[in-house]
Amino acid sequence: MKKLIALGAAALLLSGVAQAQTQELFVNIHSGNAMAQGAGLVLAGQALEQKAGVRVLLCDAAGDMAVTGKQGPKLKPRDVTTQQMLQGVIKAGAKVEVCALYLPNTGLKASDLIEGVQPAKPADVAAHLLKPGVNTLAF
């Protein structure tokens, strides 16, 4: 009986560890405001540091921070642009995409995006959002 209880407790513990390892954060940034963009990217970075999977979707004016050559203002206290912050979360392992409407409605191409940013596929984004353990934030 004691072995059975110990096995059950171990199974619960392991399932909790598995859930913690699959925790994911989906950050949708659509604001053109640099501070709102920065807030989303700061939280994405913090989630990455805490070993969460992070996926960032840039829509509307926020997509501009993923365009090569568009730097934007520097934000305090680190004096970095949102594009630099975006590059940091990409380097740390975040998946970053521009929404499917961004490129066709701006006249830009995928080749105009900084390294590490891809056009989103709506079916893939929807499937990701429907997975258990995905928390969402919008800015």
Contacts in CASP RR format, 6 or more apart in sequence:
PFRMAT RR
TARGET T0000
AUTHOR 0000-0000-0000
METHOD contacts of the structure
MODEL  1
MKKLIALGAAALLLSGVAQAQTQELFVNIHSGNAMAQGAGLVLAGQALEQ
KAGVRVLLCDAAGDMAVTGKQGPKLKPRDVTTQQMLQGVIKAGAKVEVCA
LYLPNTGLKASDLIEGVQPAKPADVAAHLLKPGVNTLAF
19 133 0 8 1.000
21 51 0 8 1.000
22 133 0 8 1.000
23 51 0 8 1.000
23 52 0 8 1.000
23 53 0 8 1.000
23 133 0 8 1.000
23 135 0 8 1.000
24 52 0 8 1.000
24 53 0 8 1.000
24 54 0 8 1.000
24 55 0 8 1.000
24 128 0 8 1.000
24 131 0 8 1.000
24 133 0 8 1.000
24 134 0 8 1.000
24 135 0 8 1.000
25 43 0 8 1.000
25 44 0 8 1.000
25 47 0 8 1.000
25 52 0 8 1.000
25 53 0 8 1.000
25 54 0 8 1.000
25 55 0 8 1.000
25 134 0 8 1.000
25 135 0 8 1.000
25 136 0 8 1.000
25 137 0 8 1.000
26 54 0 8 1.000
26 55 0 8 1.000
26 56 0 8 1.000
26 57 0 8 1.000
26 128 0 8 1.000
26 129 0 8 1.000
26 134 0 8 1.000
26 135 0 8 1.000
26 136 0 8 1.000
26 137 0 8 1.000
27 40 0 8 1.000
27 41 0 8 1.000
27 43 0 8 1.000
27 44 0 8 1.000
27 54 0 8 1.000
27 55 0 8 1.000
27 56 0 8 1.000
27 57 0 8 1.000
27 136 0 8 1.000
27 137 0 8 1.000
27 138 0 8 1.000
27 139 0 8 1.000
28 56 0 8 1.000
28 57 0 8 1.000
28 59 0 8 1.000
28 136 0 8 1.000
28 137 0 8 1.000
28 138 0 8 1.000
28 139 0 8 1.000
29 36 0 8 1.000
29 37 0 8 1.000
29 40 0 8 1.000
29 41 0 8 1.000
29 56 0 8 1.000
29 57 0 8 1.000
29 58 0 8 1.000
29 59 0 8 1.000
29 62 0 8 1.000
29 63 0 8 1.000
29 138 0 8 1.000
29 139 0 8 1.000
30 58 0 8 1.000
30 59 0 8 1.000
30 60 0 8 1.000
30 61 0 8 1.000
30 62 0 8 1.000
30 138 0 8 1.000
30 139 0 8 1.000
31 37 0 8 1.000
31 60 0 8 1.000
31 61 0 8 1.000
31 62 0 8 1.000
31 139 0 8 1.000
32 60 0 8 1.000
32 61 0 8 1.000
32 62 0 8 1.000
32 64 0 8 1.000
34 72 0 8 1.000
34 73 0 8 1.000
34 75 0 8 1.000
34 81 0 8 1.000
34 82 0 8 1.000
35 75 0 8 1.000
36 139 0 8 1.000
37 62 0 8 1.000
37 65 0 8 1.000
37 82 0 8 1.000
37 85 0 8 1.000
37 139 0 8 1.000
38 75 0 8 1.000
38 82 0 8 1.000
38 85 0 8 1.000
38 139 0 8 1.000
39 139 0 8 1.000
40 137 0 8 1.000
40 139 0 8 1.000
41 56 0 8 1.000
41 82 0 8 1.000
41 85 0 8 1.000
41 86 0 8 1.000
41 89 0 8 1.000
42 85 0 8 1.000
43 137 0 8 1.000
44 54 0 8 1.000
44 56 0 8 1.000
44 89 0 8 1.000
44 94 0 8 1.000
45 54 0 8 1.000
45 88 0 8 1.000
45 89 0 8 1.000
45 92 0 8 1.000
45 94 0 8 1.000
47 53 0 8 1.000
47 54 0 8 1.000
48 54 0 8 1.000
48 89 0 8 1.000
48 92 0 8 1.000
48 93 0 8 1.000
48 94 0 8 1.000
49 92 0 8 1.000
53 93 0 8 1.000
53 94 0 8 1.000
54 89 0 8 1.000
54 93 0 8 1.000
54 94 0 8 1.000
54 95 0 8 1.000
55 94 0 8 1.000
55 95 0 8 1.000
55 96 0 8 1.000
55 97 0 8 1.000
55 128 0 8 1.000
56 86 0 8 1.000
56 89 0 8 1.000
56 94 0 8 1.000
56 95 0 8 1.000
56 96 0 8 1.000
56 97 0 8 1.000
57 97 0 8 1.000
57 98 0 8 1.000
57 99 0 8 1.000
57 120 0 8 1.000
57 125 0 8 1.000
58 65 0 8 1.000
58 66 0 8 1.000
58 96 0 8 1.000
58 97 0 8 1.000
58 98 0 8 1.000
58 99 0 8 1.000
58 102 0 8 1.000
58 117 0 8 1.000
59 98 0 8 1.000
59 99 0 8 1.000
59 101 0 8 1.000
59 102 0 8 1.000
60 99 0 8 1.000
60 102 0 8 1.000
62 139 0 8 1.000
63 98 0 8 1.000
63 99 0 8 1.000
63 102 0 8 1.000
64 70 0 8 1.000
65 72 0 8 1.000
65 81 0 8 1.000
65 82 0 8 1.000
65 83 0 8 1.000
65 86 0 8 1.000
66 83 0 8 1.000
66 86 0 8 1.000
66 96 0 8 1.000
66 98 0 8 1.000
66 113 0 8 1.000
66 114 0 8 1.000
66 117 0 8 1.000
67 108 0 8 1.000
67 112 0 8 1.000
67 113 0 8 1.000
67 114 0 8 1.000
68 112 0 8 1.000
68 113 0 8 1.000
68 114 0 8 1.000
69 83 0 8 1.000
70 83 0 8 1.000
71 81 0 8 1.000
71 83 0 8 1.000
71 84 0 8 1.000
72 81 0 8 1.000
72 82 0 8 1.000
72 83 0 8 1.000
73 81 0 8 1.000
74 80 0 8 1.000
74 81 0 8 1.000
75 81 0 8 1.000
75 82 0 8 1.000
75 85 0 8 1.000
83 114 0 8 1.000
86 96 0 8 1.000
86 114 0 8 1.000
86 117 0 8 1.000
87 114 0 8 1.000
89 96 0 8 1.000
90 96 0 8 1.000
90 115 0 8 1.000
90 116 0 8 1.000
90 117 0 8 1.000
96 116 0 8 1.000
96 117 0 8 1.000
96 118 0 8 1.000
97 117 0 8 1.000
97 118 0 8 1.000
97 119 0 8 1.000
97 120 0 8 1.000
97 125 0 8 1.000
98 113 0 8 1.000
98 117 0 8 1.000
98 118 0 8 1.000
98 119 0 8 1.000
98 120 0 8 1.000
99 120 0 8 1.000
100 119 0 8 1.000
100 120 0 8 1.000
100 121 0 8 1.000
100 122 0 8 1.000
102 108 0 8 1.000
102 119 0 8 1.000
103 109 0 8 1.000
103 110 0 8 1.000
103 112 0 8 1.000
103 119 0 8 1.000
110 118 0 8 1.000
110 119 0 8 1.000
113 119 0 8 1.000
128 134 0 8 1.000
129 136 0 8 1.000
END
